[in-house]
């Protein structure tokens, strides 16, 4: 384990900080939106789209602004399960594709919607929340109460309806030490929450589906992907239903990878499956308290 200073951390992320500063200071873009844009670009780099942020350091501000607008289109398309956003402008990201020198479109993100969402959340909370604090303080003109150390910085726009809460704690530059294990000893695939990997399944009344059938269906279709299945309460709210017909009408299925969520849904809001003559409907699980 190596201990570094906050100043050294800022130096390591010098290019990321430079681009974020251009977004929120020179281009006067919304701070919350810009945090999400940076998290998206960092996630793209992690997925193999190399040096997108570095390449923007040589671009003029109007082009950087236009590429950020394309990133916002990507973020907005993640917020909807309809294709309306895709149809607008043909779903293309011409500037981003030119910078990356590879084909990329909004369909790339909608087909991997939940993988993208979880990845953005991880980079937002593990990287952006740590390396842009002083820039955010300057942009938000934080008052004395927000300049205190160890106090969260209030950023309008968070909690975000899709990406959740964000905790940005102010830190002193002179004596704050950070463990590199804390920062770089993680990988995005290790940080994905159980909720992000969970599907909500529903069944037809009168056609009982067992846990074994759920596991068999999805394992056969998507490989060894199921971590756990939690069947719902048995339905017995009708006097016309015999004990033999009582059945769970829903279940939560926890997957080993969020990638499988996107494979199951294939860009749809709900996917329909069939096993032993019985139907199973699958959609992304969402906590009721959210």
Secondary structure, 3 states (H helix, E strand, C coil): CCEEEHHHHHHHCHHHHHHHHHHHHHCCCCHHHHHHHHHHHHHHHHCCCCCHHHHHCCCCHHHHHHHHHHHHHHHHHHCCCCCHHHHHHHHECHHHHHHHCCCCEHHHHHCCHHHHHHHHHHHHHHHHHHHCHHHHHHHHCCCHHHCCCCCECCCCCCCECCCECCCCECCCCCCCEEEHHHHHCCCHHHCCCCHHHEEEEEECCCCCCCHHHHHHHHHHHHCCCEEEEEECCEECCCCCCCHHHCEECEEEEEECCHHHHHHHHCCCCEEEEEECCEEEEEEECCCCCC
